[in-house]
């Protein structure tokens, strides 16, 4: 999915390897998203303000949250129903 979204290979590698992203704005997005997940939404204003300072908006913060809701719902549904992974995605499981 990241390749189809035209995310640079360096950023994809950094995400997969757990290293710093080459773009500070993308790193801020990563940090915000991870904090949202790690803290189950209770991450405090500091992390939100860091995201806003990096150039994102409150609307975009809500879009991240909405994306996580859809992803988690999909993952939980697939786990519950034992959906088989399509061949194209198997290398990433």
N, C-alpha and C positions, 0 to 999 in steps of 0.2 A: 504494500500500500504506500509505503514511503516513496518508493521509486516512481509510482504513478502520480504522486503529488509533487514530483520534481524537487524533492529534498536532496541536497548535494550528498554525494557518496561519503564525504568526510564527516558530515553530520550523522549519517546513518551508522557509520563505523563507530563514532564516538558514543552514540546511544547504545549500541550493541556491546561495546567494550566497557561501558561505565566510566568513560573519560570525559573531560571537559569538551563542550561543543566549540567549534571554531568561530561561532557568531554569538556575541554577547546577548543579543535580543532573543535568539533561540535558546540560549542557556537559561535566560530568565523565564521563558515559557516552560522549559523542562523543570526548573526548580519549583515554579508555581504549581504545575501539574502534580509533581511528586509530593509536594507538601499537602496538596489537597487530598491525595490518596492516603498518604501516610498518617495523616491526622483526621481522617474521616470527615473532612470538611471544616474541622475546628482548628484552623491554622493561624488565626489571629490576623490583625490588620497589617502587621509588618510585612508579611509575605505578599499580601495583596498590593500594598504600597510599593514594594520592590518591582512588582509586575507593571504597575502603572508608571513608575519612574523609567522603566525600560521602553515605554512607548505603547503599551497595551492599554485598552480601555476596560471599564467595568463591564461593558457589554461583551467584550471578548472573554473576560473572565467567566461570565455566565455561559458563553459558548463552549469553553473548555469543560465546565461542569456538565453541560448537556451532552457533550461528546462522551464524557466518562460514563454518564448514566446509560447511554445507548450501548457502549462497549461492555460495561459490566452486566447489563441485562442480557446481552447476546451471549457473553461467556457463561453466565449462570444457566441460561436456557440450554446451551449446547452441552454443558456438563450434566445437567439433569436428564436430558433426553438422549445422551450419548451420541450426539451428532458426529458423523465421521468427518475427519478433516479432509478437505479437497487436496488433490495431489500437488497443486501449485503452492499450497501453504505448508506442506509437510516438512520442508527443510527448516522452517522457523518454529517448529513446535518443540 
